[in-house]
Amino acid sequence: MERGGGGRTPLPLPRGQCRWRWPRRPGGERAALQEPGESPDDAASARLLASCPAAAAATAASPPAASPSAASPSPPSLALFLLAAAAVAASLLPTGDGQNLVTEDVTVVEGEVATISCRVKNSDDSVIQLLNPNRQTIYFRDFRPLKDSRFQLVNFSSSELRVSLTNVSISDEGRYFCQLYTDPPQEYYMTITVLVPPRNLRIESQKETAMEGEEIELNCTAMASRPATTIRWFKGSKELSGKTEVEQWSDMYTVTSQLSLKVKREDDGVPVICQVDHPAVKDLQTKYYLDVMYKPEVQVLQNSPAQPLTREGDLLDLLCQVKGKPEPVDVTWLRVDDEMPQHIIVSGSNLHIESLNKSDNGTYRCEASNEVGTSFSDYILYVYDSRAGEESAITAVDHAVIGGVVAVVVFAMLCLLIILGRYFARHKGTYFTHEAKGADDAADADTAIINAEGGQNNSEEKKEYFI
């Protein structure tokens, strides 16, 4: 977009505010109008005093300078001229927090749109003016003297002047002034802050491939940001700490973070994440996938027979399972304690014995190697008699049967004891015979015997009683 220089528009100034305008000669040079016999400084001072009451008042209040010669007239001195200029500048200084003006600071990302607002409380229809950091008039009421078309009027009323600035760049940052033409004039400023997100976020490593147990260094760089970014490291979900260095160039910052990491075989293929925290951007990150080389992992698996017990005559099939990076290319079988029997067949990672016998007993080793190193795994073979498994199975069955019979007998005895106990508890009592009849009514033992004998004569009374 075209961006013009613009300038401050001549305005009818309120009381107490001054404008100093220099006339120009036909050639374009600034020159003070002067009378014949009058110096340029005298002419400039006279025009300043005539156009600015504040400067005139300051001049009237100051004592005249001492003249070097009484015979010559005393022109205004350079000090008097500077004093008048200071009075003009003082009338244009910001007045701080205006009683009626309200503004807000603006933070915007580079390339986006900033909205500048000058609001007036208790408006009395005074003129509102907006100036850029160079104090050029952007808008006077609803008129835009500045040729920069990126500034567009959003709203204008007696209580607000709102302007949008599109495609914001760093050069637009600074203080923007709101002026309210009251008596006395009021001025207040707002600040536009431009944020620049980091560019070219990348991770670099000194080595593309690392060995297991080796320490590597990763560097994450976030270039040309404003303000400086904060870099965080993650490996999986775990956060790691790095060493950060910040470089400033002009108004931009380049941040580099260095991470030292000792890698393991489990880290192969794991992403290391460099994440940037910056107010101008969210969720900005880049990933680096670790490439770790490690020596082989070796494991021997028994495919046949299905049961762990190996007997004479059985078929034995072993598989050597290997994993490494790079992929192991050299896989070998050997017998540790003796030479490999001739009837054993080795094919790559497989070892095959068609019919086992006791001469095959021993330790068999699978060994694998790659560029990183060599690893192995051992299988100890012991061949049992052909019926070793069956005898043990029969013995196990006999023991199970005997145990079951004993358990049934014990259970039956317990049940019988419980039934007898309940029967005797329900049929207990006292039995009275003929011999005991009358014993309770006898006064002594002899009388009881006589009563008992006498009772035997009466057969009808000889009865048993059950209570």
C-alpha positions in Angstrom: 0.0 0.0 0.0 1.1 3.5 -0.6 2.1 5.4 2.4 2.5 9.2 2.2 4.3 11.6 4.4 1.3 13.7 5.3 1.5 16.6 7.7 -0.4 18.6 10.2 -3.4 20.4 8.9 -3.6 24.2 9.6 -6.3 24.6 12.2 -8.0 27.5 13.9 -6.2 27.2 17.3 -8.0 27.9 20.6 -6.8 30.5 23.0 -3.4 29.8 24.5 -2.2 27.5 21.6 0.3 28.8 19.0 1.4 27.9 15.5 4.7 29.1 14.1 4.6 29.3 10.3 7.7 30.4 8.3 7.1 32.1 5.0 9.0 30.7 2.0 10.9 32.5 -0.7 10.2 31.7 -4.4 13.1 29.2 -4.3 11.4 27.2 -1.5 13.7 28.3 1.4 12.2 29.3 4.7 12.8 33.0 5.4 11.5 35.4 8.0 9.8 38.5 6.6 11.9 41.5 7.7 11.8 45.2 7.3 14.6 47.2 5.8 17.4 47.5 8.3 16.0 44.7 10.4 18.0 41.4 11.1 16.4 38.0 10.3 16.3 37.1 14.0 14.4 40.4 14.7 11.9 39.6 12.0 11.4 36.0 13.2 10.9 37.2 16.8 8.4 39.9 15.7 6.3 37.4 13.7 6.3 34.9 16.5 5.1 37.4 19.0 2.4 38.7 16.7 1.0 35.2 16.0 1.3 33.7 19.5 -0.2 35.5 22.5 1.6 33.1 24.9 5.0 34.0 23.4 4.1 37.7 23.5 3.2 37.4 27.2 6.4 35.6 27.9 8.3 38.3 26.1 6.6 41.1 27.9 7.3 39.5 31.3 11.1 39.1 30.6 13.5 42.0 31.2 15.2 43.6 28.2 18.7 42.5 27.4 21.6 44.9 28.1 22.7 46.8 25.0 26.4 46.8 24.1 26.1 50.4 22.9 23.8 53.1 24.1 24.0 54.9 20.7 22.6 51.9 18.7 19.0 50.5 19.1 18.7 47.3 21.2 17.3 44.5 19.0 15.8 41.4 20.6 18.6 39.1 21.6 18.9 35.3 20.8 18.0 34.4 24.4 14.7 36.3 24.0 14.0 34.3 20.8 14.7 31.0 22.5 12.5 32.0 25.4 9.6 32.6 23.1 10.2 29.3 21.3 10.1 27.5 24.7 6.8 29.1 25.5 5.4 27.7 22.2 6.7 24.2 22.9 5.3 24.3 26.4 1.9 25.0 25.1 2.1 21.9 22.9 3.3 19.4 25.5 0.9 16.5 26.5 -1.2 17.4 29.4 -1.3 13.8 30.9 -4.6 12.3 31.9 -7.2 14.6 30.4 -10.4 15.1 32.3 -12.6 14.1 29.4 -10.4 12.1 27.1 -10.3 8.2 27.3 -7.9 6.0 25.4 -6.7 2.5 25.5 -3.3 0.9 24.7 -3.4 -1.5 21.7 -1.4 -4.7 21.2 -1.5 -6.1 17.7 0.3 -8.9 15.8 2.3 -7.8 12.8 0.1 -7.8 9.6 -3.2 -7.6 11.5 -5.6 -4.7 12.2 -5.2 -2.3 15.0 -8.1 -0.1 16.2 -7.3 3.3 17.7 -10.0 5.1 19.6 -10.3 8.6 21.1 -13.4 8.8 23.3 -14.8 11.8 25.1 -16.7 11.7 28.4 -19.2 14.5 28.9 -18.7 15.7 25.4 -19.4 19.4 24.6 -19.0 19.0 20.8 -15.3 20.0 20.9 -13.1 19.1 18.0 -11.2 15.8 18.2 -7.9 15.2 16.4 -5.7 12.1 16.1 -2.0 12.4 15.5 0.7 9.7 14.8 4.0 9.3 16.6 5.6 11.9 14.3 2.7 14.3 15.4 1.3 14.3 11.9 -2.5 14.6 11.8 -4.2 11.4 10.9 -7.7 12.5 11.3 -9.2 16.0 12.0 -12.8 15.2 12.9 -13.8 12.9 10.0 -11.3 14.2 7.5 -8.0 12.4 6.9 -5.2 14.7 5.8 -2.6 11.9 5.9 -2.2 10.1 2.6 -1.6 6.7 4.2 -4.7 4.8 3.1 -4.2 2.0 5.7 -5.9 4.4 8.1 -9.7 4.2 7.7 -12.5 5.9 9.7 -14.5 3.4 11.7 -16.7 5.8 13.6 -17.0 9.5 14.2 -19.3 11.4 16.5 -19.1 14.2 19.0 -17.9 11.7 21.7 -15.7 9.3 19.7 -13.1 9.2 16.9 -12.3 5.6 16.0 -9.8 4.6 13.3 -8.5 1.3 12.0 -5.0 0.6 10.9 -4.6 -2.4 8.6 -1.5 -4.4 7.8 0.4 -3.2 10.9 4.2 -3.2 10.8 6.8 -2.5 13.4 7.3 1.0 12.0 3.7 1.8 13.2 4.6 1.1 16.8 4.7 4.1 19.2 2.5 6.8 20.8 -0.6 8.1 19.1 -2.0 11.4 20.4 -5.6 12.3 20.9 -6.3 16.1 21.1 -9.5 17.7 22.3 -9.9 21.3 21.4 -11.4 22.6 24.7 -10.4 25.6 26.8 -7.7 24.8 27.9 -6.8 22.1 25.2 -6.5 18.5 26.3 -4.2 15.9 24.9 -3.7 12.2 25.8 -1.8 9.4 24.2 -2.1 5.7 23.7 0.6 3.2 22.8 0.5 0.7 20.0 2.7 -2.4 20.6 3.4 -4.7 17.6 4.1 -8.4 18.2 6.1 -10.4 15.7 5.7 -14.2 15.9 8.9 -16.3 15.5 9.8 -17.5 12.0 11.7 -20.6 10.8 11.3 -22.7 13.9 13.6 -25.7 13.4 15.6 -28.4 15.3 19.1 -29.3 14.3 21.3 -32.2 15.5 25.0 -32.7 15.2 24.4 -36.4 14.3 21.5 -37.8 12.3 22.0 -41.2 13.9 23.1 -42.0 17.5 24.4 -45.1 19.2 22.7 -46.6 22.2 24.1 -44.9 25.3 25.5 -42.0 23.4 24.8 -38.4 24.4 23.5 -36.1 21.7 22.8 -32.4 21.4 19.7 -30.8 19.8 19.4 -27.1 19.0 16.0 -25.4 18.5 16.1 -21.9 17.0 13.2 -19.4 16.8 14.2 -16.5 14.6 13.0 -12.9 14.2 10.4 -12.6 17.0 9.3 -9.7 19.1 9.4 -10.0 22.1 11.8 -12.9 22.7 10.2 -16.3 22.7 10.3 -19.0 25.4 11.4 -22.4 24.2 10.3 -25.7 26.0 11.4 -29.2 25.3 9.4 -32.4 25.5 10.2 -36.1 24.9 6.9 -37.8 24.7 4.9 -36.4 27.5 7.9 -35.6 29.7 9.3 -32.1 29.8 13.0 -31.6 29.6 15.2 -28.6 30.4 17.5 -27.0 27.9 20.0 -24.1 27.9 18.7 -20.9 26.2 20.6 -18.1 24.5 19.0 -14.9 23.2 20.4 -12.7 20.5 19.0 -9.2 19.6 19.3 -7.6 16.2 17.7 -4.2 15.9 14.2 -4.7 17.3 14.0 -8.4 16.7 15.1 -11.4 18.8 16.5 -14.8 17.9 16.3 -17.5 20.6 18.3 -20.7 20.6 17.8 -23.5 23.1 20.3 -26.4 23.4 19.2 -29.8 24.8 21.6 -32.6 25.8 20.1 -36.1 25.8 21.5 -39.6 26.5 19.6 -42.0 24.2 18.5 -45.6 24.8 17.2 -48.2 22.5 13.7 -47.5 23.7 14.1 -43.9 22.3 14.3 -45.1 18.7 11.5 -43.4 16.8 10.4 -41.3 19.7 9.7 -37.6 18.8 11.5 -34.8 20.6 9.3 -31.7 20.6 10.4 -28.1 20.6 7.5 -25.9 21.6 7.4 -22.0 21.5 5.5 -19.9 24.0 4.9 -16.4 22.5 2.0 -14.0 22.8 1.6 -13.7 19.0 1.1 -17.4 18.3 -0.4 -20.5 19.9 0.7 -24.2 19.6 3.7 -23.5 17.5 6.1 -26.5 17.7 8.3 -28.7 15.6 9.4 -32.4 16.1 12.6 -34.3 15.7 12.4 -38.1 15.6 15.3 -39.9 17.3 17.2 -42.4 15.2 19.0 -44.8 17.7 21.2 -47.8 16.7 21.6 -50.7 19.1 23.0 -54.2 19.2 20.7 -57.2 18.7 18.3 -58.6 21.2 18.3 -62.4 21.0 15.7 -64.9 22.3 15.5 -68.7 21.7 11.9 -70.1 21.4 11.0 -73.8 21.5 8.4 -74.5 18.7 8.4 -78.2 19.1 7.6 -80.3 21.2 4.6 -78.5 22.6 5.3 -79.7 26.2 8.5 -78.4 27.9 9.6 -82.0 28.6 11.9 -83.4 25.8 12.1 -87.2 25.5 14.0 -89.6 23.4 12.6 -89.9 19.9 10.9 -86.5 20.0 11.2 -83.8 17.4 13.0 -80.6 18.5 12.5 -77.3 16.6 14.2 -74.1 18.0 13.7 -70.6 16.6 16.2 -67.8 17.3 14.3 -64.5 17.4 16.5 -61.5 16.7 15.8 -57.7 16.9 18.4 -55.0 16.3 19.2 -51.7 14.5 20.5 -52.0 11.9 18.9 -55.4 11.2 21.3 -58.2 12.2 22.6 -60.1 9.1 24.8 -62.7 10.8 22.9 -65.2 12.9 24.7 -68.4 13.9 24.0 -71.6 16.0 26.8 -73.4 18.0 27.1 -76.0 20.7 28.9 -74.5 23.7 30.3 -77.6 25.3 31.0 -79.8 22.3 30.9 -80.0 18.5 27.5 -79.7 16.8 26.2 -83.3 16.0 26.0 -84.2 12.4 22.2 -85.0 12.4 21.3 -81.5 13.6 20.0 -79.3 10.8 20.6 -75.5 11.1 18.8 -73.2 8.6 19.3 -69.5 9.3 17.7 -68.7 12.6 16.2 -72.3 13.0 17.7 -75.4 14.6 16.1 -78.7 13.9 16.6 -82.2 15.5 14.5 -85.0 13.9 14.9 -87.6 16.7 16.3 -86.7 20.1 18.7 -89.0 22.0 20.7 -88.6 25.1 23.8 -87.7 23.2 22.2 -84.4 22.2 22.2 -83.2 25.8 24.1 -79.8 26.0 23.9 -76.1 25.7 23.0 -74.6 22.3 23.7 -70.9 21.7 22.2 -68.5 19.1 24.5 -65.6 18.3 23.6 -62.4 16.3 25.7 -59.3 15.4 25.4 -56.0 13.6 27.4 -52.8 13.3 26.8 -51.9 17.0 27.7 -55.2 18.6 27.1 -58.9 19.2 24.5 -60.6 21.5 23.5 -64.3 22.2 21.0 -66.5 24.0 21.5 -70.0 25.3 19.2 -73.1 25.3 19.9 -76.0 27.7 18.8 -79.3 26.3 18.2 -82.4 28.5 16.7 -85.5 26.9 14.6 -87.8 29.2 13.7 -91.5 28.8 10.8 -92.1 26.3 8.4 -93.2 29.2 9.5 -90.6 31.7 6.5 -88.5 31.1 4.0 -91.4 31.0 5.2 -93.0 34.4 4.9 -89.7 36.1 1.5 -89.2 34.6 0.3 -92.7 35.9 1.8 -92.0 39.4 0.0 -88.8 39.5 -3.4 -90.5 38.6 -2.9 -93.2 41.4 -2.3 -90.6 44.0 -5.3 -88.7 42.9 -7.6 -91.7 43.2 -6.3 -92.7 46.6 -6.8 -89.2 47.9 -10.4 -89.1 46.6 -11.3 -92.4 48.3 -9.8 -91.3 51.7 -11.8 -88.1 51.4 -15.1 -90.0 50.8 -14.5 -92.3 53.8 -13.7 -89.4 56.2 -16.8 -87.6 55.0 -19.0 -90.7 55.6 -17.7 -91.2 59.2 -18.4 -87.6 60.0 -21.9 -87.9 58.8 -22.5 -91.1 60.9 -21.2 -89.4 64.0 -23.5 -86.5 63.6 -26.6 -88.7 63.1 -25.9 -90.9 66.2 -25.3 -87.9 68.3 -28.7 -86.4 67.4 -30.5 -89.7 68.0 -29.2 -90.2 71.6 -29.9 -86.6 72.4 -33.6 -87.1 71.6 -34.1 -90.6 73.4 -32.5 -90.1 76.8 -34.8 -90.7 80.1 -35.3 -92.5 83.6 -36.5 -96.2 83.9 -38.4 -97.5 87.0 -38.6 -101.3 87.6 -40.6 -103.5 90.1 -37.6 -103.7 92.4 -37.5 -100.0 92.8 -41.2 -99.6 93.5 -41.9 -98.1 96.9 -38.3 -97.2 97.6 -39.2 -93.6 97.5 -41.8 -93.9 100.3 -39.7 -96.0 102.7 -38.3 -94.4 105.8 -35.1 -96.5 105.6 -33.3 -99.1 103.6 -34.9 -102.2 105.4 -38.4 -100.9 104.9 -37.7 -100.3 101.2 -36.6 -104.0 100.9 -39.6 -105.3 102.7 -41.9 -103.0 100.5 -40.1 -104.3 97.4 -40.5 -108.0 98.4 -44.2 -107.5 99.3 -44.8 -105.9 96.0 -43.7 -109.1 94.2 -46.8 -111.0 95.4 -49.1 -108.8 93.4 -48.3 -109.7 89.8 -50.7 -107.2 88.4 -48.7 -104.3 89.9 -45.5 -105.5 88.4 -45.1 -103.0 85.5 -42.5 -101.0 83.8 -42.8 -97.2 83.7 -41.1 -95.1 81.1 -41.0 -91.4 81.6 
